[in-house]
Amino acid sequence: WRHLWKYLQVFRFDESDFDYRKKKFPLFVNAVLALRKSRDIRNSHLTLYEDYDCIDMWLHAAVGPHLQELSLTSDDPWVRVTLPPSLLMNCTNLVSLR
């Protein structure tokens, strides 16, 4: 059961679950995405309170033909997200983009 999470296809990353002063959120997200076995992400929900250099990498990890929902939430006006052009071309099952 310990390694079952590596095959999940639904990810909800919420920065409010972490102590923002310790900057562990991006390390956690990077580790989860790097260690997963299934490359088919169906749902990806990301709630940010700071701007990180890794956001583009996280989006690229989610892009694929199985992606159905992509949600990005931030209350910080400085968080800048550029959706990759491949999002619309490669996500043929995308039904929700928020």
NORGI-V105255 format. One line per field, one symbol per residue. ss: DSSP state (a for helix, b for strand, c for the rest). A space follows every 10 residues. Layout:
ss: ???
//
This chain:
ss: cccaaaaccb bbbbaaacca aaccaaaaaa aaaaaccccc ccbbbbbbcc ccccaaaaaa aaccccccbb bbbbcccccc cccccaaaaa cccccbbc
//
